[in-house]
Amino acid sequence: MKRLRHATTFLVLFLLVTIQPELLQGQSADRQHIFLPIVRRDSTITSAFGLEMSQISDNHGLPLVISSQTKWVRRNGLKWKDIERTKGNFTWDVSPIKQLEQEMIRAAAHDLNLILIVRGNPDWAVAPHTAECAPINEQHFARYAAFMAELVKRYSVPPYNVRYWEIGNEPDAAINNNLYPFGCWGVEGDPYYGGAITAKCGRLSRRQCALPTRISKSYWVACIFQCHMMPVTHPLSPVVSLKECLQQVQVRVSTSYPSIATTISRSSTGTIGISAKTGG
């Protein structure tokens, strides 16, 4: 135990020395923050860290999540095609949705912030494509916006209390019938690789439904994730820090997507991040 305690202390000191100067350069001493994946027993501080669960249930680790004092859970996810298999007809009383609703209730009962991913487009919405992860046909954008409005209306209130939504799961992959459970909004040969239609759909949904998120935002989050985790296969070159990763994303966006403005900034708590705003 003593050896483990010493090892933990060394790791914390090492991270403080190597990471803090770069991310917090130019910040005054009273504004410097650093976040480490450390869980303290019986801490009164709400954890900013979270995890993804394949199912929010006891036999999938819910008791461990609760005991760890984790407050954020990502769940992938809710499929549009399960609810609106035929255009204009909502069916909520189906097995996958009923199970997911029970998971929402469990998450709310334990004061967990659930981030619910919405994916799995119905066949009629993606035609002429056949993959459920494919881009939504532009003529069905209004239908999609109406669907999202119904989701928010139904699940933003007790006993579900869902407040956070992610539109699509990593939608920056190319259209592919075998991509599951990922998104595949990328269009090979398109000047914007499908980014223009992605942003347009996000804007329409936001205007019609006042959604708390937008597709273009999750699109760039996916790019940042791949920049960090898959530097060999991703067009972005390998990076050694989050700051450099964000800078590379910013350069790539400004070059390939002139209509999208990005800003690298630091929040009031010291967290560094990138935001994207689509013109129009």
C-alpha positions as CSV (number, residue, x, y, z in Angstrom):
1,M,0.0,0.0,0.0
2,K,2.8,2.4,0.9
3,R,4.5,1.7,-2.5
4,L,1.3,2.3,-4.3
5,R,0.8,5.6,-2.5
6,H,4.3,6.7,-3.5
7,A,3.7,5.7,-7.1
8,T,0.4,7.7,-7.2
9,T,2.2,10.8,-5.7
10,F,4.9,10.5,-8.3
11,L,2.4,10.3,-11.2
12,V,0.5,13.3,-10.0
13,L,3.7,15.4,-9.6
14,F,4.9,14.2,-13.1
15,L,1.6,15.3,-14.7
16,L,1.6,18.6,-12.9
17,V,5.1,19.4,-14.2
18,T,4.7,18.1,-17.8
19,I,1.1,19.1,-18.6
20,Q,0.3,22.2,-16.7
21,P,2.8,24.7,-18.2
22,E,1.7,24.1,-21.8
23,L,-2.1,24.1,-21.3
24,L,-2.1,27.0,-18.8
25,Q,0.6,29.3,-20.3
26,G,-0.2,32.9,-19.7
27,Q,-2.7,32.2,-16.9
28,S,-2.4,33.8,-13.5
29,A,-1.7,31.6,-10.5
30,D,-5.2,31.9,-9.1
31,R,-6.7,30.9,-12.5
32,Q,-4.7,27.8,-13.1
33,H,-6.6,24.5,-13.2
34,I,-5.6,20.9,-14.1
35,F,-7.9,17.9,-14.3
36,L,-6.7,14.5,-13.4
37,P,-8.7,11.2,-13.5
38,I,-8.6,10.7,-9.8
39,V,-11.6,9.5,-7.8
40,R,-11.6,10.4,-4.1
41,R,-13.6,8.3,-1.6
42,D,-16.4,10.2,0.0
43,S,-15.5,13.4,-1.8
44,T,-18.1,16.2,-1.7
45,I,-16.9,17.5,-5.1
46,T,-18.9,16.5,-8.1
47,S,-16.7,14.6,-10.5
48,A,-16.3,16.1,-14.0
49,F,-15.4,12.7,-15.4
50,G,-17.7,10.2,-17.0
51,L,-17.9,6.9,-18.9
52,E,-19.9,5.1,-21.5
53,M,-22.2,2.2,-20.6
54,S,-23.5,-0.4,-23.0
55,Q,-26.5,-0.7,-20.7
56,I,-27.4,1.2,-17.6
57,S,-28.3,-1.7,-15.3
58,D,-27.0,-3.5,-12.3
59,N,-25.5,-6.4,-14.3
60,H,-23.6,-4.0,-16.5
61,G,-21.9,-2.2,-13.7
62,L,-24.3,0.4,-12.4
63,P,-23.5,-0.2,-8.7
64,L,-19.8,0.4,-9.5
65,V,-20.6,3.6,-11.4
66,I,-22.6,4.9,-8.4
67,S,-20.0,4.0,-5.8
68,S,-17.3,5.7,-7.9
69,Q,-19.3,8.9,-7.7
70,T,-19.2,9.3,-11.5
71,K,-21.9,11.8,-12.6
72,W,-21.7,11.6,-16.4
73,V,-22.8,8.5,-18.5
74,R,-22.9,8.3,-22.3
75,R,-25.3,5.8,-23.8
76,N,-25.3,4.8,-27.4
77,G,-28.1,5.0,-28.1
78,L,-31.6,5.6,-29.3
79,K,-32.4,4.7,-32.9
80,W,-34.8,6.9,-34.9
81,K,-35.9,3.9,-37.0
82,D,-37.2,2.1,-33.9
83,I,-39.7,4.9,-33.3
84,E,-40.6,6.2,-36.8
85,R,-40.1,3.2,-39.0
86,T,-42.8,4.6,-41.3
87,K,-42.8,8.4,-42.0
88,G,-45.0,10.4,-39.6
89,N,-46.0,7.4,-37.4
90,F,-44.4,7.3,-33.9
91,T,-44.3,4.0,-32.1
92,W,-42.9,4.2,-28.6
93,D,-44.1,0.8,-27.3
94,V,-41.3,-1.3,-28.9
95,S,-38.8,-3.4,-27.0
96,P,-35.6,-1.4,-27.6
97,I,-37.2,1.8,-26.6
98,K,-39.0,0.4,-23.6
99,Q,-35.7,-1.0,-22.3
100,L,-33.9,2.3,-23.0
101,E,-36.6,4.2,-21.1
102,Q,-36.0,2.1,-18.0
103,E,-32.3,2.9,-18.3
104,M,-33.1,6.6,-18.5
105,I,-35.2,6.3,-15.3
106,R,-32.4,4.5,-13.5
107,A,-29.9,7.2,-14.5
108,A,-32.2,9.9,-13.3
109,A,-32.9,8.1,-10.0
110,H,-29.2,8.0,-9.3
111,D,-28.6,11.7,-10.3
112,L,-26.5,10.7,-13.3
113,N,-26.2,13.2,-16.2
114,L,-27.1,11.0,-19.2
115,I,-25.8,11.9,-22.6
116,L,-28.1,10.1,-25.1
117,I,-26.9,9.5,-28.6
118,V,-29.5,9.6,-31.4
119,R,-28.6,7.5,-34.5
120,G,-30.0,4.7,-36.7
121,N,-32.0,6.5,-39.4
122,P,-35.0,4.8,-41.0
123,D,-34.7,3.5,-44.6
124,W,-37.1,6.2,-46.0
125,A,-35.0,9.0,-44.5
126,V,-31.6,8.0,-46.0
127,A,-32.7,6.8,-49.5
128,P,-31.1,6.5,-52.0
129,H,-28.5,5.2,-49.4
130,T,-29.3,2.0,-47.6
131,A,-27.0,2.2,-44.5
132,E,-28.8,3.3,-41.3
133,C,-25.8,5.5,-40.5
134,A,-26.0,7.4,-43.8
135,P,-26.8,11.1,-44.3
136,I,-30.4,12.0,-44.0
137,N,-31.9,13.0,-47.3
138,E,-32.4,16.8,-47.4
139,Q,-36.1,16.5,-48.2
140,H,-36.6,14.8,-44.8
141,F,-34.7,17.4,-42.7
142,A,-38.0,18.9,-41.4
143,R,-39.2,15.4,-40.5
144,Y,-36.0,14.8,-38.6
145,A,-36.4,18.1,-36.8
146,A,-40.0,17.2,-35.8
147,F,-38.7,13.8,-34.5
148,M,-36.1,15.4,-32.4
149,A,-38.6,17.8,-31.0
150,E,-40.8,14.9,-29.9
151,L,-37.8,13.2,-28.2
152,V,-37.0,16.3,-26.2
153,K,-40.6,16.9,-25.3
154,R,-41.0,13.3,-24.1
155,Y,-37.7,12.7,-22.4
156,S,-36.7,16.0,-20.9
157,V,-39.3,15.7,-18.1
158,P,-39.6,13.2,-15.1
159,P,-39.1,10.4,-14.8
160,Y,-36.5,10.5,-17.6
161,N,-34.9,14.0,-17.2
162,V,-32.6,13.7,-20.2
163,R,-30.9,17.1,-20.8
164,Y,-28.0,16.2,-23.0
165,W,-28.1,14.8,-26.5
166,E,-25.5,13.8,-29.0
167,I,-26.6,13.8,-32.7
168,G,-25.0,10.8,-34.4
169,N,-22.1,8.7,-33.2
170,E,-18.8,9.9,-34.8
171,P,-20.5,10.8,-38.1
172,D,-17.3,11.8,-39.9
173,A,-16.8,8.3,-41.4
174,A,-17.5,7.6,-45.1
175,I,-20.9,6.0,-46.0
176,N,-20.6,2.3,-45.4
177,N,-23.3,-0.4,-44.7
178,N,-20.9,-2.2,-42.3
179,L,-20.3,0.7,-40.0
180,Y,-22.0,-0.1,-36.7
181,P,-22.7,1.6,-34.4
182,F,-20.9,4.5,-36.0
183,G,-22.2,7.3,-38.2
184,C,-21.3,7.6,-41.9
185,W,-22.1,11.1,-43.1
186,G,-18.9,11.5,-45.0
187,V,-19.3,11.7,-48.8
188,E,-16.2,10.7,-50.8
189,G,-15.5,13.2,-53.6
190,D,-17.7,15.9,-52.0
191,P,-15.7,19.2,-51.6
192,Y,-16.7,19.3,-47.9
193,Y,-16.8,15.5,-47.4
194,G,-20.4,15.8,-46.4
195,G,-19.7,18.6,-43.9
196,A,-22.0,21.1,-45.6
197,I,-25.1,19.0,-45.5
198,T,-24.2,18.0,-41.9
199,A,-24.1,21.6,-40.8
200,K,-27.3,22.5,-42.8
201,C,-29.2,19.7,-41.1
202,G,-27.9,20.9,-37.7
203,R,-29.0,24.5,-38.3
204,L,-32.5,23.4,-39.4
205,S,-33.0,21.2,-36.4
206,R,-31.8,24.0,-34.1
207,R,-34.1,26.6,-35.6
208,Q,-37.3,24.4,-35.7
209,C,-36.9,22.6,-32.4
210,A,-34.5,24.7,-30.2
211,L,-32.4,21.6,-29.7
212,P,-29.7,21.7,-27.0
213,T,-27.0,20.5,-29.5
214,R,-26.2,20.4,-33.2
215,I,-24.8,17.9,-35.6
216,S,-21.8,20.1,-36.7
217,K,-20.6,20.3,-33.1
218,S,-20.5,16.5,-32.7
219,Y,-18.8,16.3,-36.1
220,W,-15.8,18.3,-34.8
221,V,-15.8,16.4,-31.4
222,A,-15.4,13.2,-33.5
223,C,-12.4,14.8,-35.4
224,I,-10.8,15.7,-32.1
225,F,-11.3,12.2,-30.7
226,Q,-9.7,10.6,-33.8
227,C,-6.9,13.2,-33.7
228,H,-6.0,12.0,-30.2
229,M,-6.7,8.3,-30.5
230,M,-6.0,7.3,-34.1
231,P,-3.3,9.7,-35.4
232,V,-1.9,7.1,-37.8
233,T,-5.1,6.5,-39.8
234,H,-6.6,10.0,-39.5
235,P,-5.6,12.8,-42.0
236,L,-4.4,14.9,-39.1
237,S,-0.8,14.3,-38.2
238,P,0.3,12.8,-34.9
239,V,0.1,15.2,-31.9
240,V,1.6,15.3,-28.5
241,S,-0.8,17.6,-26.7
242,L,-4.5,18.6,-26.6
243,K,-3.6,22.2,-27.5
244,E,-1.7,21.1,-30.6
245,C,-4.5,18.7,-31.6
246,L,-7.0,21.6,-31.4
247,Q,-4.8,23.8,-33.4
248,Q,-4.5,21.2,-36.2
249,V,-8.3,20.8,-36.2
250,Q,-8.7,24.5,-36.5
251,V,-6.3,24.8,-39.5
252,R,-8.0,21.9,-41.2
253,V,-11.5,23.3,-40.7
254,S,-10.6,26.8,-41.9
255,T,-9.0,25.3,-45.0
256,S,-11.7,22.8,-46.0
257,Y,-14.8,24.5,-44.5
258,P,-14.6,28.2,-45.1
259,S,-18.2,28.7,-43.9
260,I,-17.4,27.3,-40.4
261,A,-15.5,29.5,-38.0
262,T,-13.7,27.9,-35.1
263,T,-12.3,29.3,-31.9
264,I,-9.9,27.8,-29.4
265,S,-10.7,29.2,-26.0
266,R,-10.5,28.6,-22.3
267,S,-13.5,28.4,-20.1
268,S,-13.9,30.2,-16.7
269,T,-12.8,27.0,-15.0
270,G,-9.6,26.8,-17.1
271,T,-10.7,24.0,-19.5
272,I,-9.4,24.4,-23.0
273,G,-11.6,23.5,-25.9
274,I,-12.7,24.3,-29.5
275,S,-16.1,25.7,-30.6
276,A,-17.5,25.8,-34.1
277,K,-20.0,28.2,-35.6
278,T,-21.6,27.7,-39.0
279,G,-22.3,30.9,-41.0
280,G,-25.8,31.5,-42.3
